[in-house]
Amino acid sequence: MKAKILKQTKLLAAKMRRYIIEEVYSAKSGHPGGSLSCADFIATLYDNHMNVDSKKPKDINRDRFVLSKGHCAPALYAALALKGFFPIEDLKTFRGINSYLQGHPNMNSVPGVDMSTGSLGQGISTAVGMALVGKREEKNYKVYTVLGDGEIEEGQVWEAAMCAAHYQLDNLCAFLDYNGLQIDGNITDVMNPEKVADKFKAFNWNVIECNGNDIVKLNNAISKANQYKGRPTIIIGKTTKGKGVSFMEGKYQWHGSVPNQEQYEQACQELNAVIAELEG
């Protein structure tokens, strides 16, 4: 990955994190922890791999993206705004009563959103359907989806995994945001899903494990996934919940909590410093 491209993608991820904080603070509600942890994957995807055009968001040949963990909409909205799908200033309307940017993505109102999500497990199921249609109609588009590690406690996820492998959907790439925490605490305490990699291998998926907050490793993993034939791929990315904001990192309490003014200002200061360094 060239240094210039790496810097550009790091900057996109940093700006996404800054807007994630802005969205949640403006709304006084939302899910910052998981939105921050998956920002690097979404930034890498939209900056380097996805065939999408903000001027033609419904292009039949576009790549598809499904945010299966739909409560982390602030991350997707930030990426779409920064990529020109809608005005950046609209992010401050997040969850407003008259806003089109609600707490979960709505494909009927938000340009660039390919599937309405929120009920966990249903997003990956839809992504499987999109990939199956692509195969049967001999389309060249790819389908990407992001799962939460708490989400894989849903049985529907494994039904989708079985279906994707059965139909050899090598045009499907899932990313597991493996930050180890969910709303009630550590995933291994709430409903232990381990060993996750072995489970997906048993379901006949191609499994890639990497640091989910390292853009170079993510870029390599996505490239490998797109070249793999005969099976769907899951990238299990070890991430840090609340990544980028010091007092949020590694704390499950920030799954769905809102920073107060002092915390908001500290988060902005930290993220603005990263952005300034990358732009300088």
N, C-alpha and C positions, 0 to 999 in steps of 0.2 A: 504494500500500500504506500503510495507516494506521500512524502511529508506534507505537501501542500493540500492534498485531498484529506489526509488524516486530520490536519489542523482545521480544515473546513467542517468536517463532520463533528469533531470535538466542540467546535463553536456552536453548531446546530444543537447538539445535545445540551450544552450549557444554557443556551437561550431557551430551549424547551423547559429546562428545570426552573429557570427564572419565571417563565410564564405560568408554569404549573402552580408555583407559590402565589402568583398574582391572581390566578383564577380562584383558587380555594379561599384565599383571604378575602377577595371581593365578594364571594358568595356566602362566606361564613359557614360553608359546608363543603364536603368533598373528601377525596381520598388521596392525600399527598404521598404517603409512604410507598405504595406500590406503583404510583405514577412516576415517582422519581427513580425507582429501581429499574424500570423497563425502558427508560428514556434512551439509553445508549443503543439498544437493539433497534428501536423505532427510527432513531436518527440514522443509523448505519443503513437500514433498509431503504428509507426514502431518499437518502443522499447518494447511494451507490448501486442499488440493485433494482428497485421497483420501476417498472415501465408505467408511469402515470403522467398525466398532463392536467394541470389545474384548469386549463381552458376547455378541456374535454373530459370532465370527471366521470362521464358515463360511457366512454369509448368502449365498445364491445371487446376490443383486443387488449384492454389494459390489464395489468396485474391486479389481483384483489388482495385486500387486507381486512382481516376480521379481528377486532379486539375482543377476544372471547371473555376476558375479565373486564367487562364493560364499565365497571365502576372506576376504572383508571382512565376514563375519558379525558381528563385534563392533559395527559401526555399526548394522546392522539390529536386533540384539538390544537395543541401548541404546534405540533409538527405540521398539520394541515395549514394553519395560519401562516407559519413561516415559509411554507412552500407555495403560498399564493392562492389557496383554495377559497379563502374568505379573509376579510380585513382583520389584521392583528388586534385592532382596538376592540373588536367584538368579544375577545376573550374575557374582558372585564365584565361582560354580561352573563358569564357562566352561572347557570342555575337560576337566573332571574325569571320571574313569572312570565314575562313576555319574550324571553330569549329563545332562539332556536338552538342554543348550545345548552342542552339540559344535562343532568347528571349522568346519563347513559347515552351513548351514541344513537342517533336516529337517522337512518338512511333516507327518510322522506324529507328531511329538512336541512341536513348538513352536507354541503358539497364535499365529496371525497370519502364519505362514509359508505362502505359497501354493504354493511349489515347492521341492523339494530340489535344491540346486545345488552345484557344485564343479568338475565337468569343464567347462572353459571352452568357450564357444560353445553349450552345450546350454541355458542359461537363456533366451537370447533366442529360441531355437528353440521352447521351450515357451511363451514369451510370445506368439509369433506364433500358435501353436495356440489359446491361450486367446482371443486377439482374434478369430480366425476363427470360433470357436464362438459368441462373442458376436454377431458379425455375422449368422451364419446363423440364430441363434435370436432375433434382433431384441431383444437385451438392451441396456441402456443403460450397462453398466459400462465403465470404462476399464481398460486394462492398461498398467502402467508397468514398465520394466526398466532396470537399471543395468549398463552394460558397462565393463570396464577397457580402457585404450588398448592394453595388451599383449595383451588378449584378442582384439582385432580382427585379430590375426595368424592366428587360427584360420579355416580355410576355411569351416567350418560357419556362422560369423557371416554370411558373404556369401550363402550359400544361403538363410538365414533372411531376410536383407534383400531378396533377389529375390522370395521367396514373399510377404512382407508387402506389397510394392509391387504385385505381380500381383493380389492380392485386395483392393487399395485399403483397407487396414486403418487407417482414420483414427481408430480407437479405440485405437491403439497408440502409445505415446510412449516412446522410448528415451532414456536419458541416457548420454553417453559421458564418463566421468571421465578427462579428458585432462590428466593430471599430467606426462606426458612420460617417466615412469620405470617400469621393471619390475624384476623380481628381479635381472637381470644388468646393468642399467645403463640408458642412454638408449634409448628405443624406436627412435630413428632409427639407432642403431648395431646393435641386436640384429636387428631385421627391420623396416625402414622402411615404415610404412603410409601415409606422406604421398602425395598431398594428401587428407586424410580427408574434408573437406567435399565436395570434387569427386567423390570416389568414391561417397558416399551420394547426391549429386545425380544421378549417372549411373545409380544403381539406382532412380531415380524416387522418392526420399524428399524430404519437406519438411525443410529443414535450417535450424536456428537456432543461431547461435554466440553465446556470452556468457561472462562471468566466472562460472565454476562455484562460486566461493566468495562471490559477492555475492547475498544473499537477495532483494533487490529485483529484480535482473535475472533471477534464477531464477524468481521468482514470475511476472514478466511473460512469460517464455519458456514456462512451463507453461500459462499462460492462453491464449497464442497457439496452442500445440500443441493444446489441447482444442477450439479453435474452428475449426481447419483441417479441411477436408473433401476427401476423395478420395485422400489419401496418408497413409502413416504419417509420423511426425515423429521426428527425432533432434535432441536438444539437445546440441551439442558444448560442454561446459563446460571452459574452461581453468582448471585447479585447481593447487594446490600440494600435492605429496605430503607427508604429515606436518603438514598445516595445523593451526596452533594451538599447536604445541609447538616452541619456537625451535630446539632442536638437532636436531630431526627434519626440519624443513622443507627440501624440495628435495634430499634425500639418498636415493638408491636403497637404501642399506644398511639403511634402516628399513622396507623392504618386508615382511620377515618376521623382524625381530629384536626382542628383548625388552629393555626398559630394566632396568639394575641398580637397586639401592635408591636410590642417589644421583640417578640420572636420573629414576626414578619420582617421587621427592620434588620434584624441580625441575619436572617436567611437571605434577604436581598443584598446585604453588604457582602456576604460570602460569595454569592453567585455572581454578583456584579464584578467582583475582583477577578474571578475566573474568566469571565467574558472579556474584561479589559486586558488581561494578560494574553489571551488568544488573539485579540484584535490588534495588539501592540506589536 
